[in-house]
Amino acid sequence: MMYQEVARIWQWTGNGQAPEGLVSGIAHFVRLQARYGTVEKVRPGEGHRWDQGNGVTARFLIYCNQLNKGFVGELNRKMRYGYTDGYFLDLLGKTVEQLWSNYKDNHARDSARHHA
C-alpha cells in the first residue's frame, strides 16, 4: 500500500481532468511493477470500463505498457498540465476504446483456450 500512496505523490492528475479511475489505476500499476502486492483478485481481462479504477485499470495499463514499454511514464508526463483520452492515440496509435476492446478480446481468447 505504501508504494501506491507514494506513487500518488509523484503522479500527475491532468489538473484534475483525468478520470479518478485512471489516477488510482496508475498508482496500482506502480505497486504491481514494484512487485508489492496483488490486484485484489482482479484477473486480466476483467472489468467493465478501462477507467474503472484500481486493479481493473492497473491490469489494462500493464497491457498498454507491454505494447510500448514506458507508456505509463509517458502518459503520466503528458498529464502534468491536462488530460485527454487522445493521449492513448498519441502514444500507442489507437484510441483508448480500441485498446480496451483489444485487451478484452485478447483475454477472452486466452480464457477460452484455458477452458477448452
C-alpha positions as CSV (number, residue, x, y, z in Angstrom):
1,M,0.0,0.0,0.0
2,M,2.9,2.3,0.7
3,Y,4.1,2.2,-2.9
4,Q,0.7,3.1,-4.1
5,E,0.4,6.1,-1.9
6,V,4.0,7.2,-2.7
7,A,3.2,6.9,-6.4
8,R,0.3,9.4,-5.9
9,I,2.8,12.0,-4.7
10,W,4.7,11.8,-7.9
11,Q,1.9,11.3,-10.4
12,W,0.1,14.0,-12.3
13,T,-3.7,14.2,-12.4
14,G,-4.1,16.3,-15.5
15,N,-5.0,19.3,-13.3
16,G,-8.0,17.3,-12.1
17,Q,-9.1,16.5,-15.6
18,A,-8.0,12.8,-15.7
19,P,-10.6,10.2,-14.7
20,E,-10.1,9.2,-11.0
21,G,-10.1,5.6,-12.1
22,L,-7.1,6.3,-14.2
23,V,-5.3,8.1,-11.4
24,S,-5.9,5.2,-9.0
25,G,-5.1,2.7,-11.7
26,I,-1.7,4.3,-12.3
27,A,-0.9,4.1,-8.5
28,H,-1.9,0.4,-8.6
29,F,0.2,-0.1,-11.7
30,V,3.3,1.3,-9.8
31,R,2.6,-1.0,-6.9
32,L,2.4,-4.0,-9.1
33,Q,5.6,-3.1,-11.0
34,A,7.3,-2.9,-7.7
35,R,6.1,-6.4,-7.1
36,Y,4.4,-5.2,-3.9
37,G,1.1,-6.9,-3.5
38,T,-1.6,-8.2,-5.8
39,V,-4.6,-6.7,-7.6
40,E,-7.5,-7.5,-5.3
41,K,-8.3,-10.8,-7.1
42,V,-8.8,-8.9,-10.4
43,R,-7.9,-11.2,-13.2
44,P,-6.5,-9.9,-16.5
45,G,-9.4,-9.0,-18.8
46,E,-11.9,-8.4,-16.0
47,G,-13.8,-5.1,-15.7
48,H,-16.4,-3.1,-17.5
49,R,-14.5,0.1,-18.3
50,W,-10.9,0.9,-18.8
51,D,-11.1,3.7,-16.2
52,Q,-13.0,1.6,-13.7
53,G,-10.0,2.2,-11.4
54,N,-7.7,0.3,-9.1
55,G,-7.0,-3.3,-10.2
56,V,-9.0,-3.2,-13.4
57,T,-7.3,-0.2,-14.7
58,A,-3.9,-1.3,-13.5
59,R,-4.3,-4.6,-15.5
60,F,-5.3,-2.6,-18.5
61,L,-2.2,-0.3,-18.1
62,I,0.0,-3.3,-17.8
63,Y,-1.3,-4.4,-21.2
64,C,-0.7,-0.9,-22.7
65,N,2.8,-0.8,-21.2
66,Q,3.5,-4.1,-22.9
67,L,2.6,-2.6,-26.2
68,N,5.0,0.3,-25.6
69,K,7.5,0.0,-22.8
70,G,7.4,3.2,-20.8
71,F,3.9,4.0,-21.9
72,V,2.6,4.7,-18.3
73,G,5.5,7.0,-17.5
74,E,4.9,8.9,-20.8
75,L,1.2,9.1,-20.1
76,N,2.0,10.5,-16.6
77,R,4.3,13.1,-18.1
78,K,1.6,14.2,-20.5
79,M,-0.9,14.5,-17.6
80,R,1.1,17.3,-16.0
81,Y,-0.9,20.1,-17.4
82,G,-4.1,18.5,-18.5
83,Y,-5.7,15.3,-19.8
84,T,-7.4,13.9,-22.8
85,D,-8.2,10.4,-23.9
86,G,-6.3,11.4,-27.0
87,Y,-3.0,10.7,-25.2
88,F,-3.6,7.0,-25.8
89,L,-3.8,7.6,-29.5
90,D,-0.7,9.8,-29.4
91,L,1.4,7.2,-27.5
92,L,0.0,3.9,-28.8
93,G,-1.6,4.8,-32.2
94,K,-5.0,3.6,-31.1
95,T,-7.9,5.2,-29.2
96,V,-8.4,4.1,-25.6
97,E,-11.7,2.5,-26.7
98,Q,-9.8,0.4,-29.4
99,L,-7.2,-0.6,-26.8
100,W,-9.8,-1.6,-24.3
101,S,-11.6,-3.7,-26.9
102,N,-8.3,-5.4,-28.0
103,Y,-7.4,-6.0,-24.3
104,K,-10.8,-7.6,-23.6
105,D,-10.7,-9.7,-26.8
106,N,-7.1,-10.9,-26.1
107,H,-8.1,-12.1,-22.6
108,A,-11.4,-13.6,-23.8
109,R,-9.4,-15.7,-26.2
110,D,-6.9,-16.7,-23.5
111,S,-9.7,-17.6,-21.2
112,A,-11.4,-19.7,-23.8
113,R,-8.1,-21.6,-24.5
114,H,-7.7,-22.4,-20.9
115,H,-11.2,-23.7,-20.6
116,A,-11.2,-25.8,-23.8
